[in-house]
Amino acid sequence: LKLTFCLQLGANGAMYRFLVARFLVAIASHDFWPHYGGRREVTSLDGEWLFGFNASKDLDVLQDFDTTTPGLTPHGAAVPSSVDAVPPGILGRRGVAMYRRSFQQKGRARLQFMGCSFYCRVFVDGKEVGEHRAGGFVPWWLDLESPSPSEITRELFVLADNRFNRTTAPLHTGGDFWHYGGLVRSVLLHDLPDDPREAWVWRAHVIPKASEYSKGYPSGQVDINVTLTSNFSGPISCGIAFDDFKEEIFNVTAKDGKFSIQAIDVPRPRTWSNVDPQLTTVTVKTFGASVTERFGMRIWGVDDGHVTLNGEKIKLHGWNHHTQWLDTGASPTDEQLDTDMALLKEGRANFVRGAHYPQDQRWLDRLDMAGFAMWEETLGPGVSVEDMQDWSHFMKYQLQQVEEMLEASMNHPSIMVWAWFNEGPSNHQEACPAYAACARIAGRDPTRLLSWASNKQQDDKCLEYATAVSFNGYPAWYSDQHQLDAPARFWNQNVAWVRDHYPHKPFFISETGAGGLFEWDKNTTDAYWTLKYQQEVIDRDVDVALGNENVSGLTLWHFFDFKGNDGAQACGPCHYKPDTQPPLCAWYNMTGSCGRRPGGLNHKGVVDAYRRKKPSFESVKAKYGRNP
């Protein structure tokens, strides 16, 4: 893939040399929670795989497929990586990526894909063993029966189709960002018990309980909801140990592979908060195999229409954040994640909205440790009413995606909001049952809020199914251009409307902002796209959000400049200054529709795509710093 990447870019100046060099850095690690131990072995399948790519638009990825066909995987590719990570202004390839590698299987096993985008079809020794259509950015798994003999070297072959297709990838409905494809996140191999009378712990979801004496404050007790590796029913002995404390044995009865233990006392409980994010571990063991989960003693709640953390009202402010970089696509390295976290901290943020898909678990781990509030949502920009009424296909996979997102992320204390359908058709009453169905699933978690980012605002007809109201809007950018009083007028009117109609629900500004070209920093006037005008608009958005007590939280759009969708690449890249790294643009095509996403990028970041700061970063940092 590295060679293919170089050939695809060609020798075209500083941008290409810079991105190729960045691509050759270490791939993302697989060190994320939960951790496993005891009799269970978990093997990372990350690393170098054999690779091939079929760019034919006519390839039917659902047809009978012979993995032994010569020439399918002639190259090498790093896993995880994004197969279509090329510079802005250039279309990444769309087609079917083919991956092949060998692995050792010892008895029954579970293959876990942390992200296979968009559509994924999996073969072992040439036989199809499973597929996934519920979105390319959510973790999922499939089980493998014990081979004969019980320990054997097997071949794993994966098809990852990154073409937009309603049948195979119904949840990839578009949106204003590049949908990256391939094995974009880690692949893990889990041992499973061979004895059908045994069932190991798969996940142990920890739900902090609220105190009866202090509203919204954690009591020091938790409920633990355990999912086993099979549908085992019957009595089972379970060991539970918090942190380094002694294990306690519970004799429980499992039903259909699940059991719950209620109101367990946590020894010396420590509260997780935004200013002191204390984290706790719990190890749950059955039949000698364990899972160790990390969680925080915290409760997100509501008091008189304001969001609370552990019973105290909190003002949240930060940015929307795609888990993307230009060179690594949707497969950022640990170094890149650390860079973004350091910048968010420097910017005095305490709130991140994960746009627009389930998040990389490595990123959520970092947010937990830093004490951030986090909004996690399912993939879904561009959803139509027709999609929401298609219960046999689209909604089937949408609800599966909600379930998989919650299974993967439930224990992250940073997550404050579960969300779905960014800018969906919530102004249509017939769409509301779909919003309600998602809320029924996510509502099983009583410690968090439920919402969606609505650009329908006061025309939204489905808000009864949200526990927090969230609006997107761009006053003085998309509307009322150069009217710098527009942000205060627009947002104060919407806040008042929500307070009047939904007085017991917190209000979030989930998107607002303005664009600014990094190179347009010398303008003395505040022309559209200048950094001067960007700062003027964003300053006013921030001022109204921080100044209005009925705004519980703000996430500016966006933290960094990022690659736009397929259509945004039509006008080509900017003209780059020679021998400049990171690259700088000398000229943008601003004619006609090309002026909407200059050079193929969305430029609403307060840092550019290479994380160089714009003036708006320092301005917002100062304002956020005065409102800790």
Stockholm file with secondary structure:
# STOCKHOLM 1.0

chainA/1-628         LKLTFCLQLGANGAMYRFLVARFLVAIASHDFWPHYGGRREVTSLDGEWLFGFNASKDLDVLQDFDTTTPGLTPHGAAVPSSVDAVPPGILGRRGVAMYRRSFQQKGRARLQFMGCSFYCRVFVDGKEVGEHRAGGFVPWWLDLESPSPSEITRELFVLADNRFNRTTAPLHTGGDFWHYGGLVRSVLLHDLPDDPREAWVWRAHVIPKASEYSKGYPSGQVDINVTLTSNFSGPISCGIAFDDFKEEIFNVTAKDGKFSIQAIDVPRPRTWSNVDPQLTTVTVKTFGASVTERFGMRIWGVDDGHVTLNGEKIKLHGWNHHTQWLDTGASPTDEQLDTDMALLKEGRANFVRGAHYPQDQRWLDRLDMAGFAMWEETLGPGVSVEDMQDWSHFMKYQLQQVEEMLEASMNHPSIMVWAWFNEGPSNHQEACPAYAACARIAGRDPTRLLSWASNKQQDDKCLEYATAVSFNGYPAWYSDQHQLDAPARFWNQNVAWVRDHYPHKPFFISETGAGGLFEWDKNTTDAYWTLKYQQEVIDRDVDVALGNENVSGLTLWHFFDFKGNDGAQACGPCHYKPDTQPPLCAWYNMTGSCGRRPGGLNHKGVVDAYRRKKPSFESVKAKYGRNP
#=GR chainA/1-628 SS CHHHHHHHHCSCSHHHHHHHHHHTSCCCCCCCSCEEEETCCEEECCEEEEEEEECCTTCCTTSCCCTTCTTSCCEEEEESCCTTCCCTTSCCCCSEEEEEEEEEEESSEEEEESCEESEEEEEETTEEEEEECSCTTSCEEEEECCCSSSEEEEEEEEEEECSCCTTTCTTCCCCSSCCCCEECSCEEEEECCSSTTCCCEEEEEEEEEECSSSTTSEEEEEEEEEEESSCCCEEEEEEEEETTSCCEEEEEEEBTTEEEEEEEECSSCCBBCSSSBCCEEEEEEETTEEEEEEECBCCEEEETTEEEETTEECCEEEEEECSCBTTTBTCCCHHHHHHHHHHHHHTTCCEEEETTSCCCHHHHHHHHHHTCEEEEECSCTTCCHHHHTCTTTHHHHHHHHHHHHHHHHTTCTTEEEEECCTTCSTTSGGGHHHHHHHHHHHTTCTTSEEECEESSGGGCSCGGGCSSEEEECCBTTTBSTTCTTHHHHHHHHHHHHHHHHCTTSCEEEEECCCCCCTTCCCCSSCCTTSHHHHHHHHHHHHHHHHHCTTCCEEEESCSBCEECCGGGGTTCCCEECTTCSSCCEEECCCSGGGGTSGGGEECCCSBCTTCCBCHHHHHHHHHHHTCC
#=GC SS_cons         CHHHHHHHHCSCSHHHHHHHHHHTSCCCCCCCSCEEEETCCEEECCEEEEEEEECCTTCCTTSCCCTTCTTSCCEEEEESCCTTCCCTTSCCCCSEEEEEEEEEEESSEEEEESCEESEEEEEETTEEEEEECSCTTSCEEEEECCCSSSEEEEEEEEEEECSCCTTTCTTCCCCSSCCCCEECSCEEEEECCSSTTCCCEEEEEEEEEECSSSTTSEEEEEEEEEEESSCCCEEEEEEEEETTSCCEEEEEEEBTTEEEEEEEECSSCCBBCSSSBCCEEEEEEETTEEEEEEECBCCEEEETTEEEETTEECCEEEEEECSCBTTTBTCCCHHHHHHHHHHHHHTTCCEEEETTSCCCHHHHHHHHHHTCEEEEECSCTTCCHHHHTCTTTHHHHHHHHHHHHHHHHTTCTTEEEEECCTTCSTTSGGGHHHHHHHHHHHTTCTTSEEECEESSGGGCSCGGGCSSEEEECCBTTTBSTTCTTHHHHHHHHHHHHHHHHCTTSCEEEEECCCCCCTTCCCCSSCCTTSHHHHHHHHHHHHHHHHHCTTCCEEEESCSBCEECCGGGGTTCCCEECTTCSSCCEEECCCSGGGGTSGGGEECCCSBCTTCCBCHHHHHHHHHHHTCC
//
